[in-house]
């Protein structure tokens, strides 16, 4: 059931990222700070993404409580495959064959990594010193990345914010495991008398804020690989440091697992770079003079979902009100009026 819960968490994460990315990029150009937060809380699509995020948390908590961090967190990379399925069947996008191939490569290499690496062991009660050092290292690293993300191009900023968010999500995974263990041992009332649940709340808010910043400032194809790759890398390091998890002692087999993990990372990058660059849906259209068979339209009911550029950067559309172009006959100066 650990693998099932982890895959369900990955599916819920994919739904959350897709919906909240569309909602975040649809925000008015000048929206920032509390104005952006207010806008998002009024956006039904963003709120639906929040429900999906809550579901992902529950499934991840169940998986982490019963399984190893070094197994659960890498499995969350399958959210990219689920995202591809959502793009095809929800957004009705055309997916290239190479992209489907990258998805298969990601799944196969992930399976090889888990089977060959043989994660095991684990100590359910890390020492206070280990917790302190892990928390300081992760928070300091995420803080530096977030500060650096204040400058640069939209792509660079999105990558830095996503890296910071991934580090925090990895730390949050350890807090989730500690909280569920505390809940199982002391009950609901006892859980609130121990620190893990409060660390989980603070860390989760920080990670969510950083992820929303990454989704808002730049393209999804930039932020998503960092979110998906850095999280399991940091999670594995934390699982070994905090919980004493281990891998096979056979050097040759361990090398195979390491190569498989590297191939998985390559598959993730290839998948994200060959997937559709926007959130437009492909629909049939009449042939024009250029013989074009199809065009792309935004997701129905979501303003601004037709591009991955920051809000306000999209090209003007002569068919949209306020674009500066009026159809013939609307202003009396089309050549047919007085």
N, C-alpha and C positions, 0 to 999 in steps of 0.2 A: 504493500500500500504506500510505502514511502515514495516510490517512483511515480505512482499514480497521482498522489497529492502534489508532488513537485511539478508534474506536467500540467495539472490543473492550475497551479499557481502561475506557470509560464503563460498559459492561455489567457488568464485574467490580466496579467501584466501587459500582454499584447493589446487587449481591448482597451486597457487604461491608456497606454501610450498613444494609440491611434486616435482615440476620441479627444484626449486632452491636448495632443499636438494640434489637431484641427482647431479646437477651441482657442488655444493660446495664440496661434498665428492669426486668428480672426480678430484679435483685440485691436482697438483703434491705435494708430501709430503713436500717439502721445501718452498712451496708457503705461504707467509705471507705478511701482510702489503700491500704495493702498488702492489707487484707482484700478490697477490691473487685478488685484485681489477681488475688489468689488465687482468688476466686470465678469470675472470667471465664476464667482459664486451665483451670478444671475444667469449663467449660460447652462441650459439643460444638458447639452452634450458633455460639458466639462463635469457636471455633477454626476452624470452616468459613468464617466470615467472614474470618478471618485468611488462609486459603488463597486466597480470592477477592482479598483485598488484594494478596497476592504476585503473583497473575496480573495484576492491574491494573498493578502496578509494571513487570512485564516488558513488557507491551504498550505502556505509556506510554514506556518507555525506547526501544523499537524505533521508535516514532513520532517521538520527539524527536530521536533520532540521525539520522534520515533527513529530518526535516521542520523546520518553523519553530515556535517556541513560540507565536507569535501565531496559528497555525492549530490546533495540537494542543490547547492548553489551552481555548479556547472550545468545541471539539468535545466536551470532557468534560462539558459541560452537558447533553448528551443522556442522561446517567445518569438524569435525572428521568423521561424518557420510558420508559426501560427499567424504572425502578422502578414506573411505572404498569402496565406489562405484567406485572411480577411480582405486583403487588397483585391484578390481575385473574385471572391464571391459576395462581398459586401459593397466594395467600391466599384466592382465590375471593371477592374483594370486588366490590361493585357500583360501577362508575365512572360518574359523571355525564357527560352529553354535553358540558357546558361544560368539563369537565376534559380530555376528549379533544381538544376544540377548542383549549384552551390548549397541549396537547402539539404539535398541528399548527402552531400559531402560533410556538412556540419553534423547531421544526425549520426552518420556512420562513424566518423572520427570521435565523436563524443562517446558513443557506445564502446569503441575500442579503448578509449582512455579509462573509462570506469571499470571495464572488465579486466584490462591488463594491469592497471594501477592497483587493483584490489584494496581500496581504502578500508581501513579497519581501526581497531583500538578505540581510544577515546577515554578521557577522564571527565566525568560530569561536574566536578567541582574544582574549577581553576583557582589558583591562589589570588589573593588580593593584589599582590605585586604584579602578577601577570596581567590582571585586568587593568590596572593603572597604566602600565607601560603600553599596552595595546590601545587603550583609549586615547592617551596623549599622542601617540604616533599617528593614529588615523585622523584625529581632529586637527592636528597640526598640518598634516599633509593636505587634507581637504581645504583647510583655511588658506594655505599658500596658493593652491590652485584657484580658489574662488577669487582671491585678490588679483591674481594675474589675469583672470577672465574679464576684468573691468576694461581692458584695453585690447585693441586688435580688430581684425576683421570678424564678421559674423561667424564664419566657419571656425576660426581659432577660438573665439569666445565660447561657442557651443561645445567644442571639444574639451576645453578646460573645465567648464561648468559640469559637463557630463562625467569627466574623470573624477572631479570632487564628489559628485553625487554617488558614483559607483563605489568610491572608498567608504563613504558613509553608509551606503546600503549594506556593504560587507560587514561593517561594524554592527549595524542594526541586526543583521542575521544572528550574530553571537548573542545580542541582547534578547532576541526572540527565543532562542534556545534556552537561555538562562531563565527567562520569565516563565516559560512553559514548565521547566523543571521545578521552579519555585511554586507554581500553581499546583502541580501534581503532588508536591510534598507537603505544602502548608494550607492548601485550599485558597478560595477567593479572598477571604479576609486576611489570611497570612501573607498573600502575595503583595498586598499594599503596605506591609511592614518591612519589606525588603527592597533594596535599591534597583534591581534589574528592570522592574516595570517603569520606573521613572526615567532611567537611562534610555529605555526603549522609546518612551514618549518624546523626549528631547531629541534623541538621535533621528527618529523618524521624521519629525518636523523639519529638522535641518536637511536631511536627505531629500525630502519632498520639495523643499524650497529650492535647493540647488538643481534638482531635475527640472522643475518648472522653468527656472531661469535658462537652462540649456535648451529646452523646447521652444522658448520664446525668442531667443536671440539669433538662432540660426537653423539651418536645415536639419531635418530628422536624420538624413543619411549620414550626417557628421556626428551627431550626438549618440545615435543608437549603437554603433560599434564600440564606442568607449564604455557605454553603460553595460553592455553585454560581456565584454572581454575582461575589463578591469575588475569587475565585481567578483567573478570566480577566482581570479588570481589572488586578490587580497583575502578572499574568504578561505582559500586553501592555506595560505600563510597563517591566518588567525586560528584555523582549526588545529594546526600543528602546534602553534605556540600556546594557545589557551587550553585546548581540550585533549592534547596529546594524541591526535589522530595520526595515523601512519599509513605508508604505502608498502608495496611489496619490497622485500629486501633483495630480490634478484635484479642485479644491475641491468642485464639485457632487457628483461621485461619492463623494468622501469623506464628504460630509454625508449622502448616502443610506446609506452603511455605518454611520455613527454612529447614525442614526435606527433602522436595522435592529437594531443592538446594543441600543438602548434598548427597542425592542419585544420583543426576546428576553428582556430582564430582566423586563419586564412579564408576558410569558408564563410565565416561571418562577414569579413571585410568584402569578399567578392559578392556575397548576397546583398549587402546593403548598397554597394556601389552600382550594381546592375539592376536593382529593383527600380520601379518607376520613381522618377525624381520628384513628382508632385503627388498630391492627394486627389487629382482629377479622376473622374470616371470616364471610361471610353464608351462612347455611344455611336451607333451608326449615323451617318449623315449622307445627304445627297451628294453626288459627285459634282465637284466644281470644275472650273476650267483647268485646274491643276491636277484633276483626277484623284484628289484625296478622298479616301473611302470613309474615314472616321475622324471625329474631333473629340476633344476632351472638355468636359464640363465639371464644375465644382460639385462636391457632394451636396445633394439636395438639402436646402434649409440651413446650410452652414456658410455664412459669409466669410470669405477669405480663405476657404479651404482649398482653393485652386492653385496655390503656390506654396513654395517653401521659403520664400524670401520674407524678411521682416515685414510687418504690417506697413502698408503704404508704399511698398516698393514695386507693386505689381504694375504692369503696363496698363494704360487706360484702354477700356473696351468701348468702341463706338456704339455698342448696343446697350450700354448701361446708362441709367440716368446719372447725371452729374459728371459725365466723362468729358463734356465739352463738345460733343458731337450730337446734333439733333437730326432725326430722320427727315427726309424730304417732306415738305408740306406742313411741318410743325411750326415754322417761324414765319411763313408767308414770303420767304425769300428763296424759294427753291427753283425759281425760273418759271413757275406756272402761275404765280400770283401777280398782283399789281406792283 
